[in-house]
């Protein structure tokens, strides 16, 4: 895992601990929403994670990209599927999403791909 992505995960874990202390109801509510949606259903979890990744690229959200590339891989997505899903975001979002494609590559490399 690259030092950049490793540092990101460590910081998020630390920061979310602070958020949990300061806003426990919000964290509980978001956690419930996340777990109720991001599970096997009519759409397989892998597809949901690929959609979430594309949304992260389209939103130019590097933390979202880092998180969902890892979750895509854990759900069984291939590097090619991840890059194709991210590419769909570029088609729909244009230039701003295009500039975040290197973040997808970085996150893949950080996860051994």
Biopython code that builds the backbone (N, CA, C, O; Angstrom):
import numpy as np
from Bio.PDB.StructureBuilder import StructureBuilder

atoms = [
    (1, "UNK", "N", (0.856, -1.171, 0.000)),
    (1, "UNK", "CA", (0.000, 0.000, 0.000)),
    (1, "UNK", "C", (0.900, 1.231, 0.000)),
    (1, "UNK", "O", (1.866, 1.296, 0.761)),
    (2, "UNK", "N", (0.588, 2.205, -0.849)),
    (2, "UNK", "CA", (1.398, 3.419, -0.910)),
    (2, "UNK", "C", (1.303, 4.177, 0.407)),
    (2, "UNK", "O", (0.313, 4.078, 1.132)),
    (3, "UNK", "N", (2.339, 4.925, 0.695)),
    (3, "UNK", "CA", (2.356, 5.714, 1.935)),
    (3, "UNK", "C", (1.217, 6.733, 1.951)),
    (3, "UNK", "O", (0.626, 6.995, 2.999)),
    (4, "UNK", "N", (0.910, 7.306, 0.778)),
    (4, "UNK", "CA", (-0.169, 8.294, 0.696)),
    (4, "UNK", "C", (-1.510, 7.677, 1.095)),
    (4, "UNK", "O", (-2.250, 8.250, 1.894)),
    (5, "UNK", "N", (-1.813, 6.513, 0.538)),
    (5, "UNK", "CA", (-3.096, 5.873, 0.829)),
    (5, "UNK", "C", (-3.109, 5.329, 2.258)),
    (5, "UNK", "O", (-4.128, 5.408, 2.944)),
    (6, "UNK", "N", (-1.978, 4.779, 2.708)),
    (6, "UNK", "CA", (-1.891, 4.290, 4.087)),
    (6, "UNK", "C", (-2.134, 5.432, 5.071)),
    (6, "UNK", "O", (-2.883, 5.279, 6.037)),
    (7, "UNK", "N", (-1.500, 6.575, 4.822)),
    (7, "UNK", "CA", (-1.693, 7.743, 5.692)),
    (7, "UNK", "C", (-3.152, 8.196, 5.657)),
    (7, "UNK", "O", (-3.704, 8.606, 6.678)),
    (8, "UNK", "N", (-3.770, 8.122, 4.483)),
    (8, "UNK", "CA", (-5.183, 8.489, 4.352)),
    (8, "UNK", "C", (-6.045, 7.607, 5.252)),
    (8, "UNK", "O", (-6.867, 8.114, 6.015)),
    (9, "UNK", "N", (-5.860, 6.285, 5.166)),
    (9, "UNK", "CA", (-6.676, 5.369, 5.971)),
    (9, "UNK", "C", (-6.474, 5.603, 7.463)),
    (9, "UNK", "O", (-7.431, 5.558, 8.237)),
    (10, "UNK", "N", (-5.234, 5.851, 7.868)),
    (10, "UNK", "CA", (-4.949, 6.110, 9.283)),
    (10, "UNK", "C", (-5.626, 7.394, 9.748)),
    (10, "UNK", "O", (-6.190, 7.445, 10.841)),
    (11, "UNK", "N", (-5.568, 8.438, 8.910)),
    (11, "UNK", "CA", (-6.184, 9.715, 9.276)),
    (11, "UNK", "C", (-7.710, 9.586, 9.352)),
    (11, "UNK", "O", (-8.333, 10.099, 10.282)),
    (12, "UNK", "N", (-8.301, 8.908, 8.383)),
    (12, "UNK", "CA", (-9.757, 8.737, 8.388)),
    (12, "UNK", "C", (-10.199, 7.987, 9.639)),
    (12, "UNK", "O", (-11.177, 8.370, 10.282)),
    (13, "UNK", "N", (-9.485, 6.925, 9.983)),
    (13, "UNK", "CA", (-9.840, 6.154, 11.181)),
    (13, "UNK", "C", (-9.785, 7.039, 12.424)),
    (13, "UNK", "O", (-10.684, 6.998, 13.264)),
    (14, "UNK", "N", (-8.732, 7.830, 12.535)),
    (14, "UNK", "CA", (-8.582, 8.734, 13.681)),
    (14, "UNK", "C", (-9.682, 9.797, 13.681)),
    (14, "UNK", "O", (-10.325, 10.039, 14.703)),
    (15, "UNK", "N", (-9.890, 10.424, 12.525)),
    (15, "UNK", "CA", (-10.882, 11.496, 12.431)),
    (15, "UNK", "C", (-12.301, 10.989, 12.662)),
    (15, "UNK", "O", (-13.099, 11.664, 13.312)),
    (16, "UNK", "N", (-12.622, 9.818, 12.143)),
    (16, "UNK", "CA", (-13.965, 9.272, 12.339)),
    (16, "UNK", "C", (-14.203, 8.910, 13.802)),
    (16, "UNK", "O", (-15.339, 8.945, 14.275)),
    (17, "UNK", "N", (-13.150, 8.567, 14.509)),
    (17, "UNK", "CA", (-13.288, 8.356, 15.952)),
    (17, "UNK", "C", (-13.718, 9.629, 16.651)),
    (17, "UNK", "O", (-14.543, 9.600, 17.564)),
    (18, "UNK", "N", (-13.148, 10.758, 16.212)),
    (18, "UNK", "CA", (-13.536, 12.059, 16.771)),
    (18, "UNK", "C", (-14.987, 12.385, 16.418)),
    (18, "UNK", "O", (-15.752, 12.851, 17.262)),
    (19, "UNK", "N", (-15.353, 12.136, 15.163)),
    (19, "UNK", "CA", (-16.726, 12.407, 14.729)),
    (19, "UNK", "C", (-17.702, 11.544, 15.531)),
    (19, "UNK", "O", (-18.764, 12.019, 15.934)),
    (20, "UNK", "N", (-17.346, 10.290, 15.761)),
    (20, "UNK", "CA", (-18.199, 9.388, 16.549)),
    (20, "UNK", "C", (-18.461, 9.966, 17.933)),
    (20, "UNK", "O", (-19.574, 9.874, 18.450)),
    (21, "UNK", "N", (-17.440, 10.559, 18.528)),
    (21, "UNK", "CA", (-17.579, 11.160, 19.857)),
    (21, "UNK", "C", (-18.455, 12.405, 19.817)),
    (21, "UNK", "O", (-19.274, 12.626, 20.709)),
    (22, "UNK", "N", (-18.277, 13.218, 18.778)),
    (22, "UNK", "CA", (-18.981, 14.497, 18.694)),
    (22, "UNK", "C", (-20.386, 14.394, 18.103)),
    (22, "UNK", "O", (-21.253, 15.208, 18.422)),
    (23, "UNK", "N", (-20.615, 13.406, 17.250)),
    (23, "UNK", "CA", (-21.918, 13.284, 16.573)),
    (23, "UNK", "C", (-22.341, 11.814, 16.495)),
    (23, "UNK", "O", (-22.479, 11.270, 15.400)),
    (24, "UNK", "N", (-22.546, 11.174, 17.633)),
    (24, "UNK", "CA", (-22.849, 9.737, 17.612)),
    (24, "UNK", "C", (-24.160, 9.387, 16.907)),
    (24, "UNK", "O", (-24.243, 8.346, 16.255)),
    (25, "UNK", "N", (-25.171, 10.224, 17.022)),
    (25, "UNK", "CA", (-26.451, 9.927, 16.367)),
    (25, "UNK", "C", (-26.318, 9.958, 14.848)),
    (25, "UNK", "O", (-26.862, 9.100, 14.153)),
    (26, "UNK", "N", (-25.597, 10.946, 14.341)),
    (26, "UNK", "CA", (-25.383, 11.036, 12.897)),
    (26, "UNK", "C", (-24.607, 9.817, 12.412)),
    (26, "UNK", "O", (-24.956, 9.219, 11.394)),
    (27, "UNK", "N", (-23.555, 9.448, 13.137)),
    (27, "UNK", "CA", (-22.742, 8.296, 12.741)),
    (27, "UNK", "C", (-23.581, 7.015, 12.751)),
    (27, "UNK", "O", (-23.459, 6.183, 11.852)),
    (28, "UNK", "N", (-24.417, 6.861, 13.752)),
    (28, "UNK", "CA", (-25.275, 5.680, 13.837)),
    (28, "UNK", "C", (-26.258, 5.653, 12.669)),
    (28, "UNK", "O", (-26.464, 4.613, 12.044)),
    (29, "UNK", "N", (-26.862, 6.804, 12.381)),
    (29, "UNK", "CA", (-27.815, 6.889, 11.279)),
    (29, "UNK", "C", (-27.172, 6.609, 9.935)),
    (29, "UNK", "O", (-27.720, 5.860, 9.126)),
    (30, "UNK", "N", (-26.012, 7.206, 9.690)),
    (30, "UNK", "CA", (-25.327, 6.976, 8.418)),
    (30, "UNK", "C", (-24.873, 5.528, 8.320)),
    (30, "UNK", "O", (-24.979, 4.904, 7.264)),
    (31, "UNK", "N", (-24.366, 4.999, 9.430)),
    (31, "UNK", "CA", (-23.935, 3.603, 9.434)),
    (31, "UNK", "C", (-25.074, 2.656, 9.105)),
    (31, "UNK", "O", (-24.895, 1.692, 8.361)),
    (32, "UNK", "N", (-26.245, 2.932, 9.659)),
    (32, "UNK", "CA", (-27.424, 2.104, 9.370)),
    (32, "UNK", "C", (-27.817, 2.207, 7.903)),
    (32, "UNK", "O", (-28.115, 1.197, 7.264)),
    (33, "UNK", "N", (-27.818, 3.425, 7.367)),
    (33, "UNK", "CA", (-28.137, 3.622, 5.952)),
    (33, "UNK", "C", (-27.140, 2.874, 5.076)),
    (33, "UNK", "O", (-27.527, 2.148, 4.160)),
    (34, "UNK", "N", (-25.855, 3.058, 5.365)),
    (34, "UNK", "CA", (-24.803, 2.437, 4.563)),
    (34, "UNK", "C", (-24.952, 0.918, 4.557)),
    (34, "UNK", "O", (-24.927, 0.297, 3.495)),
    (35, "UNK", "N", (-25.106, 0.320, 5.734)),
    (35, "UNK", "CA", (-25.181, -1.141, 5.794)),
    (35, "UNK", "C", (-26.481, -1.682, 5.208)),
    (35, "UNK", "O", (-26.510, -2.807, 4.710)),
    (36, "UNK", "N", (-27.557, -0.897, 5.259)),
    (36, "UNK", "CA", (-28.817, -1.378, 4.683)),
    (36, "UNK", "C", (-28.789, -1.357, 3.158)),
    (36, "UNK", "O", (-29.488, -2.141, 2.517)),
    (37, "UNK", "N", (-27.998, -0.477, 2.578)),
    (37, "UNK", "CA", (-27.923, -0.364, 1.121)),
    (37, "UNK", "C", (-26.770, -1.179, 0.545)),
    (37, "UNK", "O", (-26.942, -1.867, -0.461)),
    (38, "UNK", "N", (-25.603, -1.110, 1.169)),
    (38, "UNK", "CA", (-24.394, -1.705, 0.599)),
    (38, "UNK", "C", (-24.246, -3.164, 1.025)),
    (38, "UNK", "O", (-23.321, -3.537, 1.746)),
    (39, "UNK", "N", (-25.188, -3.971, 0.553)),
    (39, "UNK", "CA", (-25.178, -5.412, 0.790)),
    (39, "UNK", "C", (-25.787, -6.078, -0.432)),
    (39, "UNK", "O", (-26.343, -5.408, -1.303)),
    (40, "UNK", "N", (-25.679, -7.390, -0.492)),
    (40, "UNK", "CA", (-26.276, -8.126, -1.601)),
    (40, "UNK", "C", (-27.774, -7.862, -1.652)),
    (40, "UNK", "O", (-28.441, -7.821, -0.618)),
    (41, "UNK", "N", (-28.290, -7.687, -2.841)),
    (41, "UNK", "CA", (-29.716, -7.457, -3.035)),
    (41, "UNK", "C", (-30.053, -7.744, -4.483)),
    (41, "UNK", "O", (-29.474, -8.647, -5.087)),
    (42, "UNK", "N", (-30.982, -6.988, -5.049)),
    (42, "UNK", "CA", (-31.291, -7.139, -6.472)),
    (42, "UNK", "C", (-30.033, -6.878, -7.299)),
    (42, "UNK", "O", (-29.826, -7.492, -8.346)),
    (43, "UNK", "N", (-29.198, -5.960, -6.815)),
    (43, "UNK", "CA", (-27.878, -5.739, -7.413)),
    (43, "UNK", "C", (-26.835, -6.411, -6.531)),
    (43, "UNK", "O", (-26.879, -6.272, -5.308)),
    (44, "UNK", "N", (-25.901, -7.135, -7.133)),
    (44, "UNK", "CA", (-24.817, -7.700, -6.338)),
    (44, "UNK", "C", (-23.981, -6.588, -5.693)),
    (44, "UNK", "O", (-23.894, -5.481, -6.224)),
    (45, "UNK", "N", (-23.374, -6.890, -4.555)),
    (45, "UNK", "CA", (-22.545, -5.914, -3.853)),
    (45, "UNK", "C", (-21.457, -5.353, -4.765)),
    (45, "UNK", "O", (-21.164, -4.159, -4.709)),
    (46, "UNK", "N", (-20.861, -6.186, -5.593)),
    (46, "UNK", "CA", (-19.808, -5.715, -6.500)),
    (46, "UNK", "C", (-20.324, -4.584, -7.381)),
    (46, "UNK", "O", (-19.627, -3.588, -7.576)),
    (47, "UNK", "N", (-21.527, -4.721, -7.913)),
    (47, "UNK", "CA", (-22.090, -3.669, -8.763)),
    (47, "UNK", "C", (-22.336, -2.395, -7.962)),
    (47, "UNK", "O", (-22.078, -1.289, -8.436)),
    (48, "UNK", "N", (-22.835, -2.565, -6.747)),
    (48, "UNK", "CA", (-23.087, -1.393, -5.905)),
    (48, "UNK", "C", (-21.790, -0.654, -5.611)),
    (48, "UNK", "O", (-21.761, 0.577, -5.624)),
    (49, "UNK", "N", (-20.721, -1.392, -5.348)),
    (49, "UNK", "CA", (-19.437, -0.743, -5.080)),
    (49, "UNK", "C", (-18.886, -0.064, -6.333)),
    (49, "UNK", "O", (-18.297, 1.013, -6.240)),
    (50, "UNK", "N", (-19.068, -0.673, -7.492)),
    (50, "UNK", "CA", (-18.632, -0.032, -8.741)),
    (50, "UNK", "C", (-19.414, 1.256, -8.985)),
    (50, "UNK", "O", (-18.848, 2.250, -9.441)),
    (51, "UNK", "N", (-20.710, 1.242, -8.684)),
    (51, "UNK", "CA", (-21.522, 2.459, -8.801)),
    (51, "UNK", "C", (-21.019, 3.513, -7.820)),
    (51, "UNK", "O", (-20.869, 4.680, -8.182)),
    (52, "UNK", "N", (-20.760, 3.104, -6.580)),
    (52, "UNK", "CA", (-20.266, 4.051, -5.572)),
    (52, "UNK", "C", (-18.930, 4.645, -5.998)),
    (52, "UNK", "O", (-18.687, 5.836, -5.802)),
    (53, "UNK", "N", (-18.066, 3.822, -6.576)),
    (53, "UNK", "CA", (-16.787, 4.333, -7.076)),
    (53, "UNK", "C", (-17.021, 5.363, -8.174)),
    (53, "UNK", "O", (-16.423, 6.439, -8.156)),
    (54, "UNK", "N", (-17.890, 5.036, -9.131)),
    (54, "UNK", "CA", (-18.169, 5.981, -10.218)),
    (54, "UNK", "C", (-18.718, 7.295, -9.667)),
    (54, "UNK", "O", (-18.364, 8.369, -10.153)),
    (55, "UNK", "N", (-19.571, 7.213, -8.665)),
    (55, "UNK", "CA", (-20.096, 8.431, -8.033)),
    (55, "UNK", "C", (-18.972, 9.218, -7.367)),
    (55, "UNK", "O", (-18.956, 10.447, -7.429)),
    (56, "UNK", "N", (-18.037, 8.523, -6.736)),
    (56, "UNK", "CA", (-16.898, 9.191, -6.111)),
    (56, "UNK", "C", (-16.034, 9.907, -7.133)),
    (56, "UNK", "O", (-15.595, 11.034, -6.904)),
    (57, "UNK", "N", (-15.789, 9.245, -8.271)),
    (57, "UNK", "CA", (-15.014, 9.888, -9.342)),
    (57, "UNK", "C", (-15.789, 11.085, -9.874)),
    (57, "UNK", "O", (-15.221, 12.164, -10.045)),
    (58, "UNK", "N", (-17.078, 10.907, -10.136)),
    (58, "UNK", "CA", (-17.910, 11.991, -10.653)),
    (58, "UNK", "C", (-18.027, 13.163, -9.700)),
    (58, "UNK", "O", (-18.204, 14.305, -10.124)),
    (59, "UNK", "N", (-17.926, 12.875, -8.406)),
    (59, "UNK", "CA", (-17.994, 13.933, -7.384)),
    (59, "UNK", "C", (-16.627, 14.517, -7.064)),
    (59, "UNK", "O", (-16.505, 15.421, -6.238)),
    (60, "UNK", "N", (-15.588, 13.988, -7.731)),
    (60, "UNK", "CA", (-14.203, 14.434, -7.484)),
    (60, "UNK", "C", (-13.845, 14.282, -6.006)),
    (60, "UNK", "O", (-13.253, 15.178, -5.404)),
    (61, "UNK", "N", (-14.210, 13.146, -5.437)),
    (61, "UNK", "CA", (-14.012, 12.867, -4.007)),
    (61, "UNK", "C", (-12.918, 11.812, -3.853)),
    (61, "UNK", "O", (-13.190, 10.613, -3.909)),
    (62, "UNK", "N", (-11.677, 12.267, -3.660)),
    (62, "UNK", "CA", (-10.567, 11.323, -3.548)),
    (62, "UNK", "C", (-10.722, 10.365, -2.369)),
    (62, "UNK", "O", (-10.399, 9.187, -2.517)),
    (63, "UNK", "N", (-11.201, 10.814, -1.201)),
    (63, "UNK", "CA", (-11.430, 9.840, -0.127)),
    (63, "UNK", "C", (-12.432, 8.757, -0.528)),
    (63, "UNK", "O", (-12.261, 7.590, -0.177)),
    (64, "UNK", "N", (-13.479, 9.144, -1.266)),
    (64, "UNK", "CA", (-14.464, 8.164, -1.741)),
    (64, "UNK", "C", (-13.804, 7.167, -2.693)),
    (64, "UNK", "O", (-14.079, 5.968, -2.637)),
    (65, "UNK", "N", (-12.938, 7.667, -3.562)),
    (65, "UNK", "CA", (-12.242, 6.806, -4.518)),
    (65, "UNK", "C", (-11.392, 5.788, -3.773)),
    (65, "UNK", "O", (-11.459, 4.593, -4.060)),
    (66, "UNK", "N", (-10.591, 6.255, -2.818)),
    (66, "UNK", "CA", (-9.731, 5.342, -2.060)),
    (66, "UNK", "C", (-10.553, 4.262, -1.374)),
    (66, "UNK", "O", (-10.211, 3.082, -1.446)),
    (67, "UNK", "N", (-11.617, 4.652, -0.719)),
    (67, "UNK", "CA", (-12.452, 3.703, 0.018)),
    (67, "UNK", "C", (-13.116, 2.701, -0.920)),
    (67, "UNK", "O", (-13.088, 1.497, -0.666)),
    (68, "UNK", "N", (-13.714, 3.196, -2.004)),
    (68, "UNK", "CA", (-14.513, 2.308, -2.845)),
    (68, "UNK", "C", (-13.677, 1.465, -3.795)),
    (68, "UNK", "O", (-14.137, 0.404, -4.217)),
    (69, "UNK", "N", (-12.462, 1.892, -4.153)),
    (69, "UNK", "CA", (-11.586, 0.978, -4.900)),
    (69, "UNK", "C", (-11.304, -0.243, -4.031)),
    (69, "UNK", "O", (-11.395, -1.379, -4.497)),
    (70, "UNK", "N", (-10.963, -0.006, -2.775)),
    (70, "UNK", "CA", (-10.692, -1.125, -1.861)),
    (70, "UNK", "C", (-11.932, -2.006, -1.699)),
    (70, "UNK", "O", (-11.830, -3.233, -1.728)),
    (71, "UNK", "N", (-13.098, -1.386, -1.530)),
    (71, "UNK", "CA", (-14.334, -2.152, -1.366)),
    (71, "UNK", "C", (-14.702, -2.894, -2.659)),
    (71, "UNK", "O", (-15.225, -4.006, -2.600)),
    (72, "UNK", "N", (-14.435, -2.294, -3.815)),
    (72, "UNK", "CA", (-14.668, -2.984, -5.092)),
    (72, "UNK", "C", (-13.819, -4.250, -5.172)),
    (72, "UNK", "O", (-14.314, -5.321, -5.525)),
    (73, "UNK", "N", (-12.536, -4.114, -4.841)),
    (73, "UNK", "CA", (-11.649, -5.277, -4.878)),
    (73, "UNK", "C", (-12.123, -6.351, -3.909)),
    (73, "UNK", "O", (-12.133, -7.535, -4.245)),
    (74, "UNK", "N", (-12.515, -5.939, -2.706)),
    (74, "UNK", "CA", (-13.004, -6.902, -1.714)),
    (74, "UNK", "C", (-14.283, -7.597, -2.175)),
    (74, "UNK", "O", (-14.552, -8.732, -1.782)),
    (75, "UNK", "N", (-15.070, -6.916, -3.007)),
    (75, "UNK", "CA", (-16.319, -7.493, -3.519)),
    (75, "UNK", "C", (-16.094, -8.327, -4.781)),
    (75, "UNK", "O", (-17.042, -8.872, -5.347)),
    (76, "UNK", "N", (-14.827, -8.424, -5.220)),
    (76, "UNK", "CA", (-14.514, -9.277, -6.361)),
    (76, "UNK", "C", (-14.364, -8.580, -7.694)),
    (76, "UNK", "O", (-14.241, -9.250, -8.720)),
    (77, "UNK", "N", (-14.370, -7.257, -7.717)),
    (77, "UNK", "CA", (-14.201, -6.526, -8.979)),
    (77, "UNK", "C", (-12.756, -6.644, -9.457)),
    (77, "UNK", "O", (-11.822, -6.693, -8.656)),
    (78, "UNK", "N", (-12.596, -6.687, -10.761)),
    (78, "UNK", "CA", (-11.256, -6.710, -11.351)),
    (78, "UNK", "C", (-10.768, -5.279, -11.573)),
    (78, "UNK", "O", (-11.540, -4.321, -11.536)),
    (79, "UNK", "N", (-9.471, -5.171, -11.804)),
    (79, "UNK", "CA", (-8.899, -3.863, -12.117)),
    (79, "UNK", "C", (-9.580, -3.282, -13.357)),
    (79, "UNK", "O", (-9.855, -2.084, -13.418)),
    (80, "UNK", "N", (-9.847, -4.131, -14.334)),
    (80, "UNK", "CA", (-10.486, -3.676, -15.572)),
    (80, "UNK", "C", (-11.908, -3.178, -15.311)),
    (80, "UNK", "O", (-12.317, -2.162, -15.873)),
    (81, "UNK", "N", (-12.656, -3.875, -14.475)),
    (81, "UNK", "CA", (-14.015, -3.429, -14.134)),
    (81, "UNK", "C", (-13.981, -2.099, -13.393)),
    (81, "UNK", "O", (-14.819, -1.228, -13.628)),
    (82, "UNK", "N", (-13.017, -1.947, -12.503)),
    (82, "UNK", "CA", (-12.882, -0.701, -11.744)),
    (82, "UNK", "C", (-12.566, 0.461, -12.673)),
    (82, "UNK", "O", (-13.170, 1.527, -12.559)),
    (83, "UNK", "N", (-11.632, 0.268, -13.586)),
    (83, "UNK", "CA", (-11.280, 1.344, -14.512)),
    (83, "UNK", "C", (-12.445, 1.669, -15.445)),
    (83, "UNK", "O", (-12.659, 2.834, -15.781)),
    (84, "UNK", "N", (-13.198, 0.659, -15.863)),
    (84, "UNK", "CA", (-14.345, 0.909, -16.741)),
    (84, "UNK", "C", (-15.446, 1.669, -16.009)),
    (84, "UNK", "O", (-16.041, 2.587, -16.574)),
    (85, "UNK", "N", (-15.724, 1.301, -14.762)),
    (85, "UNK", "CA", (-16.735, 2.031, -13.980)),
    (85, "UNK", "C", (-16.311, 3.478, -13.784)),
    (85, "UNK", "O", (-17.130, 4.389, -13.907)),
    (86, "UNK", "N", (-15.034, 3.695, -13.480)),
    (86, "UNK", "CA", (-14.531, 5.059, -13.311)),
    (86, "UNK", "C", (-14.626, 5.828, -14.627)),
    (86, "UNK", "O", (-14.895, 7.029, -14.630)),
    (87, "UNK", "N", (-14.406, 5.140, -15.736)),
    (87, "UNK", "CA", (-14.497, 5.782, -17.050)),
    (87, "UNK", "C", (-15.920, 6.228, -17.366)),
    (87, "UNK", "O", (-16.114, 7.254, -18.018)),
    (88, "UNK", "N", (-16.914, 5.473, -16.914)),
    (88, "UNK", "CA", (-18.310, 5.877, -17.103)),
    (88, "UNK", "C", (-18.551, 7.218, -16.417)),
    (88, "UNK", "O", (-19.264, 8.071, -16.946)),
    (89, "UNK", "N", (-17.960, 7.403, -15.247)),
    (89, "UNK", "CA", (-18.104, 8.685, -14.541)),
    (89, "UNK", "C", (-17.528, 9.823, -15.366)),
    (89, "UNK", "O", (-18.085, 10.920, -15.385)),
    (90, "UNK", "N", (-16.417, 9.572, -16.048)),
    (90, "UNK", "CA", (-15.814, 10.607, -16.884)),
    (90, "UNK", "C", (-16.764, 10.981, -18.019)),
    (90, "UNK", "O", (-16.922, 12.161, -18.334)),
    (91, "UNK", "N", (-17.398, 9.980, -18.635)),
    (91, "UNK", "CA", (-18.352, 10.255, -19.714)),
    (91, "UNK", "C", (-19.493, 11.126, -19.200)),
    (91, "UNK", "O", (-19.912, 12.070, -19.871)),
    (92, "UNK", "N", (-19.990, 10.808, -18.017)),
    (92, "UNK", "CA", (-21.137, 11.527, -17.472)),
    (92, "UNK", "C", (-20.771, 12.867, -16.846)),
    (92, "UNK", "O", (-21.584, 13.792, -16.844)),
    (93, "UNK", "N", (-19.564, 12.982, -16.318)),
    (93, "UNK", "CA", (-19.178, 14.184, -15.578)),
    (93, "UNK", "C", (-18.200, 15.074, -16.342)),
    (93, "UNK", "O", (-18.099, 16.266, -16.051)),
    (94, "UNK", "N", (-17.484, 14.518, -17.307)),
    (94, "UNK", "CA", (-16.570, 15.310, -18.107)),
    (94, "UNK", "C", (-15.224, 15.563, -17.451)),
    (94, "UNK", "O", (-14.713, 14.738, -16.694)),
    (95, "UNK", "N", (-14.665, 16.724, -17.761)),
    (95, "UNK", "CA", (-13.313, 17.082, -17.357)),
    (95, "UNK", "C", (-12.995, 16.943, -15.885)),
    (95, "UNK", "O", (-11.956, 16.373, -15.551)),
    (96, "UNK", "N", (-13.842, 17.439, -14.979)),
    (96, "UNK", "CA", (-13.496, 17.303, -13.565)),
    (96, "UNK", "C", (-13.286, 15.844, -13.147)),
    (96, "UNK", "O", (-12.360, 15.551, -12.391)),
    (97, "UNK", "N", (-14.123, 14.936, -13.623)),
    (97, "UNK", "CA", (-13.950, 13.523, -13.286)),
    (97, "UNK", "C", (-12.685, 12.969, -13.937)),
    (97, "UNK", "O", (-11.984, 12.152, -13.341)),
    (98, "UNK", "N", (-12.397, 13.409, -15.152)),
    (98, "UNK", "CA", (-11.206, 12.958, -15.873)),
    (98, "UNK", "C", (-9.946, 13.208, -15.057)),
    (98, "UNK", "O", (-9.035, 12.380, -15.042)),
    (99, "UNK", "N", (-9.894, 14.344, -14.381)),
    (99, "UNK", "CA", (-8.689, 14.676, -13.618)),
    (99, "UNK", "C", (-8.519, 13.801, -12.381)),
    (99, "UNK", "O", (-7.457, 13.820, -11.759)),
    (100, "UNK", "N", (-9.549, 13.031, -12.009)),
    (100, "UNK", "CA", (-9.447, 12.138, -10.851)),
    (100, "UNK", "C", (-9.135, 10.690, -11.233)),
    (100, "UNK", "O", (-9.043, 9.836, -10.352)),
    (101, "UNK", "N", (-8.972, 10.398, -12.517)),
    (101, "UNK", "CA", (-8.608, 9.044, -12.933)),
    (101, "UNK", "C", (-7.262, 8.607, -12.346)),
    (101, "UNK", "O", (-7.127, 7.443, -11.968)),
    (102, "UNK", "N", (-6.255, 9.496, -12.255)),
    (102, "UNK", "CA", (-5.012, 9.065, -11.602)),
    (102, "UNK", "C", (-5.220, 8.626, -10.151)),
    (102, "UNK", "O", (-4.484, 7.769, -9.662)),
    (103, "UNK", "N", (-6.195, 9.190, -9.463)),
    (103, "UNK", "CA", (-6.479, 8.766, -8.086)),
    (103, "UNK", "C", (-6.986, 7.326, -8.067)),
    (103, "UNK", "O", (-6.699, 6.584, -7.128)),
    (104, "UNK", "N", (-7.736, 6.924, -9.092)),
    (104, "UNK", "CA", (-8.205, 5.542, -9.184)),
    (104, "UNK", "C", (-7.010, 4.612, -9.383)),
    (104, "UNK", "O", (-6.921, 3.563, -8.745)),
    (105, "UNK", "N", (-6.090, 5.002, -10.272)),
    (105, "UNK", "CA", (-4.884, 4.202, -10.507)),
    (105, "UNK", "C", (-4.060, 4.102, -9.222)),
    (105, "UNK", "O", (-3.596, 3.018, -8.868)),
    (106, "UNK", "N", (-3.875, 5.219, -8.524)),
    (106, "UNK", "CA", (-3.133, 5.207, -7.255)),
    (106, "UNK", "C", (-3.774, 4.258, -6.253)),
    (106, "UNK", "O", (-3.079, 3.489, -5.590)),
    (107, "UNK", "N", (-5.097, 4.311, -6.140)),
    (107, "UNK", "CA", (-5.794, 3.451, -5.181)),
    (107, "UNK", "C", (-5.678, 1.978, -5.574)),
    (107, "UNK", "O", (-5.541, 1.117, -4.705)),
    (108, "UNK", "N", (-5.733, 1.680, -6.873)),
    (108, "UNK", "CA", (-5.529, 0.301, -7.324)),
    (108, "UNK", "C", (-4.132, -0.179, -6.955)),
    (108, "UNK", "O", (-3.967, -1.273, -6.415)),
    (109, "UNK", "N", (-3.125, 0.646, -7.250)),
    (109, "UNK", "CA", (-1.747, 0.276, -6.938)),
    (109, "UNK", "C", (-1.550, 0.109, -5.437)),
    (109, "UNK", "O", (-0.826, -0.783, -4.995)),
    (110, "UNK", "N", (-2.191, 0.963, -4.661)),
    (110, "UNK", "CA", (-2.078, 0.870, -3.206)),
    (110, "UNK", "C", (-2.686, -0.423, -2.678)),
    (110, "UNK", "O", (-2.334, -0.889, -1.594)),
    (111, "UNK", "N", (-3.598, -0.994, -3.452)),
    (111, "UNK", "CA", (-4.232, -2.250, -3.064)),
    (111, "UNK", "C", (-3.649, -3.446, -3.813)),
    (111, "UNK", "O", (-4.294, -4.487, -3.941)),
    (112, "UNK", "N", (-2.423, -3.284, -4.305)),
    (112, "UNK", "CA", (-1.698, -4.392, -4.916)),
    (112, "UNK", "C", (-2.124, -4.772, -6.311)),
    (112, "UNK", "O", (-1.845, -5.886, -6.754)),
    (113, "UNK", "N", (-2.795, -3.876, -7.023)),
    (113, "UNK", "CA", (-3.267, -4.189, -8.381)),
    (113, "UNK", "C", (-2.461, -3.466, -9.440)),
    (113, "UNK", "O", (-2.729, -3.620, -10.631)),
]
sb = StructureBuilder()
sb.init_structure("model")
sb.init_model(0)
sb.init_chain("A")
sb.init_seg("    ")
for serial, (resi, resn, name, xyz) in enumerate(atoms, 1):
    if name == "N":
        sb.init_residue(resn, " ", resi, " ")
    sb.init_atom(name, np.array(xyz, "f"), 0.0, 1.0, " ", f" {name:<3s}", serial, name[0])
structure = sb.get_structure()
